Amino acid sequence: MILQIVDGFLRPLAQFAGFFLFILGIIWIIYTFHEATRRKSFLKKQVEDWDFDITKLLKILTFSGLVVGILAILAGSAGLILNEPPSVAYITTTGNERNLFTCIVLIILGLLTFIKPLNDIPIASMAGILVGLFISILIAFLIPDNAVDFIAEYINPKLLLVIIFVIIFAIVAVAVKFWTAGFMFISKILSWPPLAMIIAIFCFVQGFLLISMGISIL
């Protein structure tokens, strides 16, 4: 089963590392123009949070960034572990082995691409709702009938589940908010259009060199 996952999914991801750099470049160039539009300036560094308008386009870009970020991390990790070359041209020009620089870049930029949209997602609230719902449903299914009858003598079981959900939601939301504070800070830094543009250009150049010429920037 593990070998099937490696050969059927991870190895092809590693072999398309150059292609994923192009995809990362596209994502970051979209981030650049979208952030510049929202800020009404290409160079403005700071914008108040209430000036950010979460549009349908932003939601789509956010989802795309999360997915592409995860795939880029997997592609870089697979290339690093499986020693796979990042493109067909790279095999001809350099050799049938990994390019360490590309693997590291994919992992780092994949992580940054995954982190970037977090500033636009109420991730703490989402995590609290999901965990609260999961535990409340789990309790509702696992609690025995005699325990329900006993609880019903003191409080409505449905009301108790609501209380449990609210408590768990609050605890998880606060915990997630605390642990993701650093990620949110990084996300705000990456939202500056010139920085996003630099990342996009780098991805395009590195991806082009790997796919067309079989070489790396280094």
C-alpha positions, 0 to 999 in steps of 0.5 A: 500500500505504501509502495503504491502511494510512493510510486503512484503519487509521490514520485510523479510529484517529485518529477514535476517539480519544475512544473510546480514552480510555475504553478507557484509563480502563477499563484503568487502573481495572482496574490500580487495583483489582488493585494495591490487592488485591495490596497489600492497601491502597489507599494503600500505596506500596511492596511487596516484589517477592516479594509480587507474585503473577502470576495468570492475571488479571494475565497477561490484564491485562498483555497487554491493557495492552500492546495498548491502549497501542500502539493509543493511541499509534498513534491519537494519532500518526495524529490528530497527523499526519493532522489528524483530529478525535477524535470525531464530536461534536467535528466539530460543536462545534469543527471538522473538525480535530485536537485537539492536547491529545488527541493528546499525551495519547493518545501519553503515556498510551499509552506509560505504559499500555504501560510499566506492565505491564513490572514484571510481565513477565520481559521480559529473559528473554523477549527473551533466549530469543526472540533466542537461539532465532532465531539458533540456528535461523538458524545450524542452517539456514544452516550448510553440511553440510561445515562441520557435518562439520568441527565434528563432529570437535571438538564435537557440533554440537547441543551447540555450538548449545546453547552458542551459545543460552546465550551469546546468551540471557545477553548479550541478557538482561543488555542488555535488563535494563540498558536497561529499568531506567528503564522498570521504575522508572516502572512501579513508580511507576505501580503506586501505586493512587491515581495509577492512579485519577487517570489513569483518572478523567482518561481517563473525563472527557476521553473523555466530553467528546470523545464526548458534547459535542465539547469537550476539558478544555482 
